[in-house]
Amino acid sequence: MILKQILIDDIKINFKKSNRAKNISIRIKSKDGVTVIIPRLSSIKTAEKFVHQKLNWIKKHYEKIQKSLASNTVFDTNTNYSTKFHLVKITLSSNMFSFNMTNEVVNINFPLKTMLHSEEVQNKIQTLIIDVYRYEAKKYLPKQTQLLANRTNLKFQNISVRNTKTRWGSCSYNNNISLSLHLMRLPNHLIDYVIFHELAHTLVKNHSHEFWNTLESLCPDSKKLDKELKNYDLEIF
């Protein structure tokens, strides 16, 4: 629930309370804009002061996301779009909608008179592409996680793949690992980094120096990889 909204240089900034948050944080997402997360015991006044201190950072990242939105893919018959393992082909060639996937190609076919650029059709195509990423993720991520776990002599309980939009992965207290299907949009070395990150949490349940030292032993240059990961947005559309 939004407690307050302010406007700074045409940027809407929403303030929300969170019982789980330990510190004031700022999230900038393509759909939600700028959201300031406030711990339960902190005040909005303190959060506003924090925002003004971070204003240059907010403007920089907000501008970056707005540019990304402006260049978002509009799907039509000329679109050249690939997932991790498939080429997506969109056609207008029949009286019925159809969708099928081979080992390398995803075919999405619409009736001839379909207005491909309409919001409804674009949303449908996006949903289908998310389904492709989900299929690929369920095929690839559990096997890769097991491979890296075996390589480092680490163990986890269960693994799940979800359409999460707030984090790339997580590891529960019981060592159940959850990975975002959006990992399939990352280069392979960053996918491995996220997996190593969650495997490290099977040993250390926080982000202390001990954790980062453990992660570095599993995945050299982990700090560099973590910084590179920040260049990618979990939200695809």
SEMAR-530930 format. One record per atom (N, C-alpha, C): x, y, z; residue in three letters. Coordinates in pm, whole numbers, plus 50000, padded with zeros to 5 digits. Layout:
<rs>
XYZALA/...
</rs>
This chain:
<rs>
500834988150000MET/500005000050000MET/500885012550000MET/500605021949909ILE/501375034149899ILE/500935043950010ILE/501895048050093LEU/501595057250202LEU/501645071750157LEU/502535074450063LYS/502705088150017LYS/503355087949880LYS/503045098049800GLN/503665099449669GLN/504115113949652GLN/505365115849610ILE/505855129249583ILE/506385129949441ILE/506505141849389LEU/506985144049252LEU/508255152449258LEU/509335146949207ILE/510615154149201ILE/511115154049058ILE/511185165748997ASP/511665166748858ASP/510905157148766ASP/509575157248779ASP/508685148848697ASP/508825133948723ASP/509485130148830ILE/509605116048868ILE/508695113448987ILE/507735104248970LYS/506855100649081LYS/507575090749172LYS/507595093949300ILE/508265085449397ILE/507255080849502ILE/507065067749510ASN/506095061849603ASN/506795056849729ASN/506145058649842PHE/506695054149970PHE/505815042950026PHE/506465031750062LYS/505735020350117LYS/506435015550244LYS/505635011050340LYS/506165004950463LYS/506324989850442LYS/507324984350507SER/507544969850501SER/507954964650638SER/507274954350684ASN/507624948250812ASN/508924940150803ASN/509284936350680ARG/510474927950661ARG/511734936150639ARG/511584948550593ALA/512754956850560ALA/513534960650686ALA/514854960150676LYS/515704964050788LYS/516274978050767LYS/516374982150639ASN/516904995250605ASN/516035001650499ASN/516105014750487ILE/515415021750379ILE/516095018050247ILE/515305014550148SER/515865010950018SER/515025016849906SER/515625017849790ILE/514955023549673ILE/514945013249561ILE/513765010949505ARG/513625001749393ARG/513095009349273ARG/513715007249158ILE/513285013749035ILE/512965002848934ILE/511695001448900LYS/511244991148808LYS/510514997548690LYS/510544990648577SER/509934996248457SER/508434998548472SER/507754989648546LYS/506304990948560LYS/505894999148683LYS/506634997848791ASP/506245004348916ASP/506875018048936ASP/507895021248857GLY/508585033948875GLY/509485033548996GLY/509555044649070VAL/510435045649187VAL/509645042949315VAL/510095033049390THR/509435029549517THR/510455029849629THR/510115036749736VAL/510985037349853VAL/510405028049960VAL/511165018149999ILE/510725008450100ILE/511215013150237ILE/510275014450329ILE/510585020050461ILE/510365009350569ILE/511365006850654PRO/511164997650767PRO/510035002550858PRO/509434993550928ARG/508254996651010ARG/508515007851110ARG/509715008351169LEU/510005018051273LEU/510605031151221LEU/510815032151090SER/511355044551032SER/510225053650988SER/510505066750981SER/509485076450942SER/509585080050794SER/508475084950739ILE/508475089550601ILE/509405101550586ILE/509475110050688LYS/510355121750683LYS/511805117350665LYS/512205107150737THR/513565101850725THR/513785096150585THR/512745089350533ALA/512835083450400ALA/512955094250292ALA/512225105250308GLU/512295116350212GLU/513695122450211GLU/514285123750328LYS/515645129050338LYS/516615119750265LYS/516405106650281PHE/517235096550214PHE/517105097850062PHE/515885100050013VAL/515635101649871VAL/516415113549814VAL/516385124649884HIS/517095136549837HIS/518615134349835HIS/519095126349927GLN/520525123049927GLN/520905114349808GLN/519955106049764LYS/520205096649654LYS/519615101349521LYS/519255114149513LEU/518515119149398LEU/519275117449266LEU/520555120049265ASN/521335118549142ASN/521335104049096ASN/521475094949192TRP/521445080549160TRP/520075076649105TRP/519005081649167ILE/517645078649121ILE/517435083548979ILE/517835096048951LYS/517655101648817LYS/518405093548711LYS/519625089548745LYS/520445081848651LYS/519785068648615LYS/519325061248715HIS/518755048048690HIS/517325048948634HIS/516585059048675TYR/515245060948621TYR/515325064048471TYR/516275072448434GLU/516465076048293GLU/516865063748212GLU/517705055448270LYS/518155043248202LYS/516975034048174LYS/516085032448272ILE/514925023748255ILE/513945029448155ILE/513775042748156GLN/512865048948061GLN/513365047047917GLN/514655047747898LYS/515225045247765LYS/515005030747724LYS/515125021947821SER/514905007747794SER/513455005247753SER/512525011747823LEU/511105010247790LEU/510815015147649LEU/511445026247611ALA/511215032047480ALA/511685022847368ALA/512655014247401SER/513185005247299SER/512664990947312SER/511644988947395ASN/511074975647412ASN/510624969847278ASN/510764956947266THR/510404950247142THR/508904951047117THR/508534955046996VAL/507154954146949VAL/507114942346853VAL/506354932246887PHE/506384919746810PHE/505474920346687PHE/506054916746573ASP/505274915146451ASP/505984904846363ASP/505564903546240THR/506124893046152THR/507574895646114THR/508064907746137ASN/509454910946104ASN/510384910446226ASN/509814907346342THR/510614907346464THR/511614895846466THR/512844899146501ASN/513884888946515ASN/514164887546665ASN/513554877746730TYR/513664876146875TYR/514044861746909TYR/515034860446997SER/515474847147038SER/515474846147191SER/515024834747241THR/515194831547383THR/516564824747395THR/516814818147506LYS/518114811747523LYS/518354800847418LYS/517304793147388PHE/517484781547300PHE/516554781447178PHE/515694791447164HIS/514714791347056HIS/514654804546980HIS/514364803546851LEU/514064815146769LEU/512554816446762LEU/512044828446789VAL/510604830846788VAL/510184836046650VAL/509234829246588LYS/508714833546458LYS/507214836446469LYS/506814848246424ILE/505414852246427ILE/504884853346284ILE/503774846946259THR/503214847046123THR/501724850246125THR/501234854746010LEU/499804856845985LEU/499454848345864LEU/498844836945889SER/498664827945775SER/497484818345782SER/496564820645875SER/495454811145887SER/494234818145946SER/493194810345968ASN/491984815646031ASN/491934812846180ASN/492964805846229MET/492984802046371MET/494334805046432MET/494314807946561PHE/495564809746634PHE/496204796246661PHE/497534795646651SER/498244783246685SER/499614786546743SER/500084777346825PHE/501384778946891PHE/502044765346898PHE/503274764346850ASN/504004751846864ASN/505494754546876ASN/506184745246938MET/507604747046966MET/508374734546928MET/509414736246846THR/510314725246812THR/511564726746897THR/512604719146865ASN/513834720046942ASN/514504733746932ASN/514274740746820GLU/514984753346798GLU/514074765146766GLU/512824762746729VAL/511954773446682VAL/510624773446756VAL/510154785546790VAL/508814787446845VAL/507984794246737VAL/506904787846695ASN/506024793446593ASN/504744798546656ASN/504484811646641ILE/503254817646690ILE/502494822846568ILE/501344816746542ASN/500594820246421ASN/499234826346457ASN/498924837646395PHE/497664844646417PHE/496834844946289PHE/495514846346302PRO/494664848146183PRO/495114860346102PRO/494854860045973LEU/495354870245880LEU/495004884545919LEU/493824886845972LYS/493374900445999LYS/493724905346139LYS/494554897846210THR/494924901746346THR/495734914746347THR/495364923746439MET/496124936246457MET/497264933246555MET/498404929646502LEU/499504925246587LEU/499974935946686LEU/499864948546650HIS/500384959146735HIS/499414963146847HIS/498254956846851SER/497304960046957SER/497854955447092SER/497454962147198GLU/497954958747331GLU/497584944447370GLU/496384940247335GLU/495924926747369GLU/496804916047305GLU/497114917747177VAL/497934907847107VAL/499374908247156VAL/499914920247179GLN/501274921347231GLN/501394914547367GLN/500384916247452ASN/500404909647584ASN/500354894547570ASN/499574889747473LYS/499484875247451LYS/500814869647405LYS/501484876647315ILE/502794872147267ILE/503804872047382ILE/503784882547462GLN/504694883247576GLN/504464871747673GLN/503194868547698THR/502874857347787THR/503404844247732THR/503264842247602LEU/503764830047538LEU/505284829147547LEU/505954840547532ILE/507414840447540ILE/507864837447683ILE/507144842647781ILE/507444839147921ILE/507294824047941ILE/506274818147878ASP/506074803647889ASP/507264796047828ASP/507824801347720VAL/508994795147659VAL/510194795847754VAL/510394807647813TYR/511484809047911TYR/511274799548029TYR/510034797848072ARG/509744788748184ARG/510104774348145ARG/509734770448024TYR/510044756947975TYR/511564754947972TYR/512274764647917GLU/513724763547907GLU/514364763148046GLU/513864771648136ALA/514424772448270ALA/514264759248345ALA/513104753048332LYS/512864740448403LYS/513714729148346LYS/514094730248220LYS/514964720248159LYS/516424722448199LYS/516814735148209TYR/518234738448224TYR/518684740748368TYR/517924748948443LEU/518404753548574LEU/518584742448679LEU/517624733048694PRO/517844722548794PRO/519094714148764PRO/519304710848636LYS/520494702848600LYS/521784710648625LYS/521764723548590GLN/522974731648609GLN/523264733648757GLN/522214735248837THR/522404736748981THR/523004724149042THR/522484712548999GLN/523024699949049GLN/524474698049006GLN/524784702048883LEU/526144700848831LEU/527114709148915LEU/526734721848942LEU/527614730649020LEU/527694726349166LEU/526594721049218ALA/526604715949356ALA/527544704049368ALA/527494695049272ASN/528384683449273ASN/529844687749262ASN/530074697849180ARG/531444702649156ARG/532044708549284ARG/531204714249368THR/531684721049490THR/531364713349618THR/530844701149601ASN/530494692549715ASN/529504699149810ASN/528524705949752LEU/527474712149831LEU/526154705049805LEU/525254706049903LYS/523964699349890LYS/522824709049917LYS/521744707149843PHE/520524714849867PHE/519364704949872PHE/518224709249922GLN/517074700349934GLN/516284699249804GLN/515554709649772ASN/514734709849652ASN/515034722349571ASN/514644722249444ILE/514824734049360ILE/513524736749286ILE/513164749449278SER/511964753349205SER/512304764949111SER/511524766049004VAL/511694776748906VAL/510404784848904VAL/510534798048924ARG/509344806548935ARG/509504819248851ARG/508374825448825ASN/508364838048750ASN/508504849748848ASN/509614849748922THR/509844860249021THR/510364872848953THR/509944884449005LYS/510324897248944LYS/511014906549043LYS/511404900949157THR/512094909249257THR/513484904149289THR/513764891249263ARG/515094885849290ARG/515384874449194ARG/516674872849163TRP/517094862349069TRP/517004848549132TRP/517184847949262GLY/517134835049329GLY/517044836749479GLY/516764825849548SER/516714826149694SER/516994812149747SER/517394811749873CYS/517664798849939CYS/517044799350078CYS/516194789950108SER/515494789950236SER/516384784650348SER/515884785950470TYR/516614780950586TYR/516874765950573TYR/515934758850506ASN/516064744350488ASN/516804740550361ASN/517444750350298ASN/518244748150177ASN/517424744250055ASN/516214749550050ASN/515414748449927ASN/515744760549841ASN/516174758049719ILE/516584768749629ILE/515484771949530ILE/515214784749513SER/514244789449414SER/514974798549316SER/514784796249186LEU/515444804149083LEU/514414810348991LEU/514694822548948SER/513794829548857SER/513974824348715SER/512854822348645LEU/512944818148505LEU/513644828748419LEU/513694841148469HIS/514334851948393HIS/515844850648389HIS/516384841248465LEU/517804838248454LEU/518164833948311LEU/517194828548240MET/517464823748105MET/517764835148007MET/517564847348051ARG/517904858847967ARG/519334863747992ARG/520014857648087LEU/521364861848123LEU/522414853548050LEU/523624859048035PRO/524744850947984PRO/524994839248079PRO/525524828448027ASN/525704816348107ASN/526554818648231ASN/527574827248222HIS/528454829248339HIS/527714836348452HIS/526714844548419LEU/525934851048525LEU/524874841648582LEU/524354832648499ILE/523454822248551ILE/524214814048656ILE/525414810048621ASP/526224802148716ASP/526514810248842ASP/526774823148827TYR/527044831448945TYR/525854831449040TYR/524644833248986VAL/523444833449072VAL/523284819949141VAL/523514809249068ILE/523404795849128ILE/524434794149240ILE/525674798149215PHE/526704797449319PHE/526314805949440PHE/525714817549414HIS/525274826449522HIS/524294819149614HIS/523324812149553GLU/522344805049635GLU/522944792749700GLU/523864786149633LEU/524544774649695LEU/525374779149815LEU/525964791049805ALA/526734796349918ALA/525824798450039ALA/524564801450012HIS/523614803450123HIS/523254790350192HIS/523574779050134THR/523374766450206THR/524374765250321THR/525454773150313LEU/526474773150418LEU/526354785150510LEU/526044796750453VAL/525954809250530VAL/524634816050496VAL/523794818250596LYS/522414822950572LYS/522254838150569LYS/523324845350552ASN/523234859950549ASN/524214865350446ASN/524394878450443HIS/525324884450350HIS/526504890850425HIS/526994883750521SER/528134888350601SER/529434886650521SER/530544891150580HIS/531854889150516HIS/532124874250496HIS/531664866350592GLU/531844851750581GLU/531144846550455GLU/529954851850428PHE/529224847450309PHE/530004850950183PHE/530434863550171TRP/531124867850049TRP/532444860550031TRP/533124857350140ASN/534364849450131ASN/534064835350084ASN/532954829850134THR/532534816450091THR/532194816349944THR/531424826449901LEU/531044827349760LEU/532264828949671LEU/533224836949715GLU/534444839149635GLU/535224826049618GLU/535204817649721SER/535904804849711SER/535214795449612SER/533894797049600LEU/533134788749506LEU/533174794449365LEU/533164807749359CYS/533024814649230CYS/533964826749229CYS/535184825049183PRO/536144836149179PRO/535604848349103PRO/536004860249147ASP/535544872949089ASP/534054875249115ASP/533554870049227SER/532124871049255SER/531654885549269SER/532454894249329LYS/532064908249343LYS/531924914949206LYS/532824911749117LYS/532774917048980LYS/531524912048909LYS/531204899348927LEU/530014893548865LEU/528744899348923LEU/528754901749054ASP/527584907749119ASP/527334921649063ASP/528364929149039LYS/528234942448981LYS/527714941548838LYS/528204931848762GLU/527734929948624GLU/526254926348622GLU/525824918248718LEU/524424913948724LEU/523484925748740LEU/523934936248805LYS/523094947948828LYS/522754955448698LYS/523404951948588ASN/523094957948459ASN/521864951848394ASN/521354941148455TYR/520214934148398TYR/518964936348484TYR/517834937748416ASP/516554940048483ASP/515754927148483ASP/515164923748597LEU/514334911748604LEU/513094912648520LEU/512604924848496GLU/511384926548417GLU/511734926848269GLU/511174917548195ILE/511514916148054ILE/510724925647967ILE/509454927947999PHE/508604936547915PHE/508084948247997PHE/
</rs>
